[in-house]
Amino acid sequence: MPYTPIVINRKKLTILDVQFPNMDALESIAEAIGSNMFEGFQPTRKGVEIIRDYCLGKLTFAELAAIAREKSYAE
């Protein structure tokens, strides 16, 4: 599967139109997503929202695991 870059807008602090609170969060999460994309991960807008919320402490690990089991991150 070919690598497809994701849309990152540093001026608006968005990844795939998902808003981030600051540049540090955006950069950190973009790097994590990018690394996983080389392993075959295909990010969706919903998936980016979930990753953002987990990294910002809005989701617990248990909630994240449940989402992963249910595959609710796919659009």
Rosetta silent file (secondary structure, phi, psi, omega in degrees, C-alpha in Angstrom):
SEQUENCE: MPYTPIVINRKKLTILDVQFPNMDALESIAEAIGSNMFEGFQPTRKGVEIIRDYCLGKLTFAELAAIAREKSYAE
SCORE:     score description
SCORE:     0.000 S_00000001
   1 L     0.000  130.557 -178.570    0.000    0.000    0.000 S_00000001
   2 L   -73.954  151.719  176.454    1.484    3.380   -0.947 S_00000001
   3 L   -74.137  128.816  177.283    2.122    6.086    1.625 S_00000001
   4 L  -118.235  118.783 -179.326   -0.458    8.876    1.387 S_00000001
   5 L   -65.062  150.038  176.829    0.369   12.116    3.191 S_00000001
   6 L   -97.328  156.166 -177.947   -2.230   13.558    5.550 S_00000001
   7 L   -83.753  114.502  177.180   -3.397   17.164    5.402 S_00000001
   8 E  -117.697  124.868  177.197   -1.788   19.209    8.173 S_00000001
   9 E  -113.959  101.072 -176.839   -2.550   22.914    8.442 S_00000001
  10 L   -70.448  -27.835  177.859   -0.104   24.437   10.893 S_00000001
  11 L   -69.463  -40.445 -179.477   -1.674   27.908   10.666 S_00000001
  12 L   -92.066   -4.303 -178.220   -5.092   26.607   11.657 S_00000001
  13 L    58.408   52.410  179.632   -3.628   23.895   13.956 S_00000001
  14 E  -130.672  150.106  169.063   -5.514   21.078   12.207 S_00000001
  15 E  -125.311  122.921 -175.553   -4.854   17.552   10.980 S_00000001
  16 L    49.101   40.144 -179.389   -7.499   16.312    8.528 S_00000001
  17 L    66.419   14.605  174.499   -9.564   19.329    9.692 S_00000001
  18 E   -92.663  123.712 -175.665   -9.406   18.149   13.329 S_00000001
  19 E   -76.371  139.758  175.790   -8.574   21.124   15.579 S_00000001
  20 L  -118.799  151.535 -174.771   -5.686   20.992   18.059 S_00000001
  21 L   -74.993  -24.581 -177.933   -5.186   23.321   21.031 S_00000001
  22 L  -161.325  169.309 -176.382   -1.564   24.221   20.296 S_00000001
  23 H   -66.618  -36.439  179.553    1.403   23.534   18.023 S_00000001
  24 H   -60.065  -45.880  179.150    3.096   21.151   20.481 S_00000001
  25 H   -64.275  -44.648  179.739    0.064   18.852   20.545 S_00000001
  26 H   -59.390  -49.630 -178.018   -0.320   19.028   16.765 S_00000001
  27 H   -63.284  -44.410 -178.315    3.353   18.225   16.103 S_00000001
  28 H   -62.556  -46.731 -178.290    3.507   15.413   18.631 S_00000001
  29 H   -72.077  -36.041  176.946    0.375   13.717   17.359 S_00000001
  30 H   -61.851  -41.541  178.202    1.313   14.276   13.699 S_00000001
  31 H   -63.563  -43.331  179.597    4.636   12.520   14.320 S_00000001
  32 H   -64.234  -44.239  178.826    2.909    9.588   16.023 S_00000001
  33 H   -63.445  -45.512  179.856    0.352    9.259   13.240 S_00000001
  34 H   -58.812  -43.142  178.533    3.065    9.528   10.579 S_00000001
  35 H   -61.262  -43.305 -179.772    5.142    6.785   12.178 S_00000001
  36 H   -70.309  -27.123  178.018    2.144    4.478   12.332 S_00000001
  37 H   -64.908  -31.712  177.766    1.259    5.216    8.710 S_00000001
  38 L   -69.686  -16.303  177.408    4.523    3.597    7.642 S_00000001
  39 L   -96.533    3.819  176.734    3.230    0.468    9.394 S_00000001
  40 L   108.464   -4.422  178.385   -0.018    0.546    7.402 S_00000001
  41 L   -66.148  131.876  176.709   -2.256    2.759    9.565 S_00000001
  42 L  -114.551  100.436 -175.812   -4.673    4.795    7.439 S_00000001
  43 L   -69.038  143.327  172.261   -5.889    7.743    9.493 S_00000001
  44 L  -116.944  167.477  177.540   -9.434    9.012    9.209 S_00000001
  45 H   -58.431  -45.815  179.648  -10.848   12.219   10.590 S_00000001
  46 H   -61.250  -41.781  178.791  -12.610   10.201   13.319 S_00000001
  47 H   -63.218  -40.063  178.271   -9.375    8.337   14.101 S_00000001
  48 H   -65.544  -39.690  177.404   -7.443   11.602   14.441 S_00000001
  49 H   -60.652  -42.683 -178.911  -10.140   12.942   16.797 S_00000001
  50 H   -66.153  -44.980  178.955   -9.834    9.824   18.965 S_00000001
  51 H   -61.812  -44.907  178.337   -6.020    9.980   19.054 S_00000001
  52 H   -58.523  -48.869 -177.123   -6.151   13.693   19.905 S_00000001
  53 H   -63.187  -38.529  177.657   -8.669   13.142   22.688 S_00000001
  54 H   -65.746  -47.258 -178.337   -6.635   10.297   24.188 S_00000001
  55 H   -64.712  -28.402  179.295   -3.385   12.295   24.061 S_00000001
  56 L   -90.161    3.870  176.812   -5.097   15.294   25.658 S_00000001
  57 L    81.960   13.057  179.702   -6.479   13.150   28.478 S_00000001
  58 L   -85.149  -15.802  175.851  -10.111   13.312   27.360 S_00000001
  59 L  -125.421  141.541  174.686  -10.241    9.511   26.921 S_00000001
  60 L   -82.228  167.981  176.481   -8.907    6.882   29.282 S_00000001
  61 H   -62.786  -38.719  178.864   -6.830    3.953   28.069 S_00000001
  62 H   -61.652  -41.699  177.872   -9.810    1.667   28.745 S_00000001
  63 H   -65.472  -41.460  178.063  -12.031    3.861   26.560 S_00000001
  64 H   -62.500  -42.985  179.084   -9.384    3.912   23.828 S_00000001
  65 H   -63.040  -39.996  178.701   -9.078    0.116   23.967 S_00000001
  66 H   -64.382  -41.188  177.471  -12.855   -0.266   23.690 S_00000001
  67 H   -62.204  -42.500  179.676  -12.909    2.015   20.655 S_00000001
  68 H   -64.882  -42.190  179.203  -10.116   -0.022   19.063 S_00000001
  69 H   -63.103  -38.675 -178.915  -11.931   -3.313   19.736 S_00000001
  70 H   -82.568   -9.543 -176.653  -15.118   -1.950   18.203 S_00000001
  71 L    56.141   36.824  179.575  -13.175   -0.379   15.315 S_00000001
  72 L   -76.528   -0.788  179.970  -15.210    2.803   15.857 S_00000001
  73 L   -81.632  -16.332 -178.714  -12.317    4.903   14.571 S_00000001
  74 L   -78.780  148.036  178.458  -13.099    4.041   10.940 S_00000001
  75 L   -98.421    0.000    0.000  -15.345    6.341    8.955 S_00000001
